[in-house]
Amino acid sequence: MREKQFIAYILYTFLILAISSCTTQAWYESVKQGAANNCRNEPPSESERCLENLNKQSYQEYKKNRSNEKSP
């Protein structure tokens, strides 16, 4: 019984560590990719316009601009 609890504890700890390894940058890039995929699902005439209006800012630029906005 204790062995099963120990294994469950180890697996749970590993799962938490794996989930927390997702970075803010990965989320940022994933959202950008999702928006581009949504644009590609539009009709051809709308797809081009949609892709042109997407955020093309890198995560580093985003982070820099965000920190500048927070500073008074």
C-alpha positions in Angstrom: 0.0 0.0 0.0 2.8 2.4 0.9 4.6 1.6 -2.3 1.6 2.6 -4.4 1.2 5.9 -2.5 4.9 6.6 -3.0 4.7 5.9 -6.7 1.5 8.1 -7.0 3.4 10.9 -5.1 6.4 10.7 -7.5 4.1 10.7 -10.5 2.1 13.7 -9.2 5.3 15.6 -8.5 6.6 14.9 -12.0 3.3 16.0 -13.5 3.4 19.3 -11.5 7.0 19.9 -12.7 6.1 19.2 -16.3 3.1 21.5 -16.3 5.1 24.3 -14.6 7.8 24.1 -17.3 5.5 25.8 -19.8 6.8 29.3 -20.0 5.0 32.6 -20.7 6.9 32.8 -24.0 5.5 29.4 -25.1 2.0 30.6 -24.3 2.6 33.9 -26.2 3.9 32.0 -29.3 1.1 29.5 -29.0 -1.6 32.2 -29.0 0.1 33.9 -32.0 0.1 30.6 -33.9 -3.5 29.9 -33.1 -4.5 33.4 -34.4 -2.6 32.7 -37.7 -4.4 29.3 -38.0 -7.7 31.0 -37.5 -6.8 33.4 -40.3 -6.0 30.6 -42.6 -9.5 29.1 -42.1 -11.1 32.3 -43.5 -12.0 32.7 -47.2 -9.0 33.7 -49.3 -10.0 37.3 -49.6 -10.3 37.7 -45.8 -7.4 35.4 -45.0 -4.7 37.7 -46.4 -6.1 40.8 -44.6 -6.4 38.8 -41.4 -2.7 37.6 -41.6 -1.5 41.2 -42.4 -3.2 42.4 -39.2 -1.7 39.8 -36.9 0.6 40.7 -34.1 4.2 40.2 -35.5 5.9 41.4 -32.3 8.4 38.9 -30.8 8.1 37.9 -27.2 11.2 39.9 -26.3 9.7 43.1 -27.9 6.3 42.4 -26.2 8.0 41.9 -22.8 10.1 45.1 -23.2 7.1 47.2 -24.3 5.1 45.8 -21.4 7.7 46.7 -18.8 8.0 50.2 -20.3 4.2 50.6 -19.9 4.4 49.6 -16.2 7.2 52.1 -15.4 5.9 55.6 -14.6 
